[in-house]
Amino acid sequence: MTQYARIALIAGLGAMTAACGGGGLLNRDRPDEFAVQRQAPLVVPPEFNLVPPQPGAPRPAEGSAAQQTLEALFGGPQARSGVETSLLERAGTAAPGIRSAVGDPDTATVAKGSVTRDIIAAPEGDGASASAVIPG
């Protein structure tokens, strides 16, 4: 080995050894991660006249399950953009019997397949006597 290679090797090993130490040339002051945020003191709330909830009643802030479903699917009025609101105002309200006119032979529809035809042809009801058939 040449003289320069030995000096470079010793200097490299010395720098690596110095990096492992806690103090010295490469020491940094690090912030204490537990002292970054102060913990608020625990306080007992002054109001003890709370009424227990009624069994089966919806929570006051949540509403009913149907309401939550409709808001999740379609969003509320606050979730609509100006263009969407304008479009809905121009469209107006639907006729009350529009769903019963879908199965009318005079109604022009696009053929969506046998599943859609079966859904439209299904008898009206609340679904209490519904059954599912899985083709095997």
C-alpha positions as MATLAB code, in Angstrom:
seq = 'MTQYARIALIAGLGAMTAACGGGGLLNRDRPDEFAVQRQAPLVVPPEFNLVPPQPGAPRPAEGSAAQQTLEALFGGPQARSGVETSLLERAGTAAPGIRSAVGDPDTATVAKGSVTRDIIAAPEGDGASASAVIPG';
ca = [
       0.000    0.000    0.000;
       1.175    3.440   -0.727;
       1.684    6.099    1.880;
      -1.344    8.137    0.656;
      -3.664    5.115    0.718;
      -2.728    4.372    4.345;
      -3.339    7.967    5.404;
      -6.716    8.011    3.609;
      -7.709    4.702    5.233;
      -6.734    5.888    8.729;
      -8.564    9.213    8.226;
     -11.694    7.390    6.991;
     -11.685    4.973    9.921;
     -11.159    7.860   12.316;
     -14.133    9.765   10.880;
     -16.317    6.677   11.134;
     -15.300    6.105   14.731;
     -15.939    9.752   15.604;
     -19.449    9.501   14.153;
     -20.330    6.765   16.632;
     -19.538    8.879   19.686;
     -22.088   10.917   21.615;
     -20.027   14.081   21.777;
     -17.323   15.696   19.799;
     -17.246   17.181   16.358;
     -20.498   15.642   14.994;
     -22.704   16.206   18.058;
     -26.055   17.964   17.453;
     -28.505   19.399   19.907;
     -31.857   17.723   19.271;
     -35.209   18.935   20.595;
     -36.957   16.821   23.169;
     -39.982   15.371   21.361;
     -41.916   15.032   24.619;
     -41.483   18.707   25.501;
     -42.876   20.047   22.203;
     -46.507   20.244   23.333;
     -47.767   21.056   26.792;
     -50.481   18.898   28.252;
     -53.601   20.740   29.356;
     -54.580   20.089   32.968;
     -57.570   17.859   33.592;
     -60.661   19.845   34.535;
     -63.936   18.482   35.859;
     -66.801   19.913   33.792;
     -69.131   22.135   35.812;
     -72.379   20.737   34.298;
     -73.661   17.601   36.021;
     -77.346   17.895   35.000;
     -76.974   15.660   31.955;
     -79.966   13.530   30.993;
     -79.219    9.940   29.972;
     -80.200    9.105   26.384;
     -83.422    7.268   25.619;
     -82.953    3.686   24.364;
     -83.279    3.500   20.589;
     -83.361    7.277   20.084;
     -80.942    8.685   17.490;
     -78.082   10.790   18.720;
     -78.869   14.500   18.474;
     -75.871   15.356   16.308;
     -76.104   12.340   14.014;
     -79.723   12.070   12.847;
     -81.291    8.879   11.550;
     -79.548    6.168    9.585;
     -81.593    7.029    6.487;
     -80.488   10.660    6.714;
     -76.840    9.654    7.052;
     -77.159    7.321    4.069;
     -78.684    9.994    1.851;
     -76.022   12.522    2.857;
     -73.240   10.000    2.211;
     -74.609    9.064   -1.219;
     -75.798   12.392   -2.546;
     -74.367   15.003   -0.184;
     -76.381   17.790    1.328;
     -77.116   21.209   -0.132;
     -73.829   22.500    1.277;
     -71.876   19.835   -0.676;
     -73.227   20.917   -4.073;
     -71.377   23.247   -6.368;
     -72.982   26.274   -7.986;
     -73.263   24.481  -11.336;
     -74.944   21.453   -9.755;
     -77.385   23.635   -7.824;
     -78.246   25.556  -10.988;
     -78.814   22.316  -12.899;
     -81.111   20.938  -10.204;
     -83.128   24.165  -10.152;
     -83.554   24.071  -13.935;
     -84.588   20.405  -13.886;
     -87.448   21.085  -11.476;
     -89.214   18.444   -9.434;
     -90.039   14.988  -10.757;
     -93.595   13.794  -11.235;
     -94.771   11.743   -8.236;
     -95.575    8.653  -10.341;
     -92.417    8.650  -12.418;
     -91.205    5.331  -11.064;
     -94.375    3.510  -12.066;
     -94.077    4.811  -15.631;
     -90.736    3.045  -16.136;
     -92.384   -0.341  -16.724;
     -94.950    1.110  -19.137;
     -94.647   -0.433  -22.645;
     -94.879    3.038  -24.184;
     -91.823    4.239  -22.286;
     -88.699    4.227  -24.442;
     -85.741    2.758  -22.550;
     -82.323    1.406  -23.434;
     -81.973   -2.372  -23.165;
     -79.766   -2.956  -20.107;
     -80.015   -6.739  -20.029;
     -82.084   -9.378  -18.286;
     -81.146   -8.330  -14.744;
     -82.529   -4.818  -15.209;
     -85.633   -6.224  -16.895;
     -86.179   -8.561  -13.907;
     -85.767   -5.680  -11.445;
     -88.285   -3.533  -13.293;
     -90.727   -6.429  -13.611;
     -90.470   -7.305   -9.907;
     -93.739   -7.001   -7.977;
     -94.256   -3.890   -5.902;
     -93.884   -4.329   -2.156;
     -91.735   -3.655    0.859;
     -89.447   -6.631    0.235;
     -90.688   -8.737    3.152;
     -91.247  -11.728    0.854;
     -88.158  -11.169   -1.309;
     -85.840  -14.048   -2.092;
     -82.503  -14.307   -3.833;
     -81.482  -17.014   -6.276;
     -77.809  -17.519   -6.996;
     -77.335  -19.316  -10.295;
     -74.994  -22.232   -9.875;
];
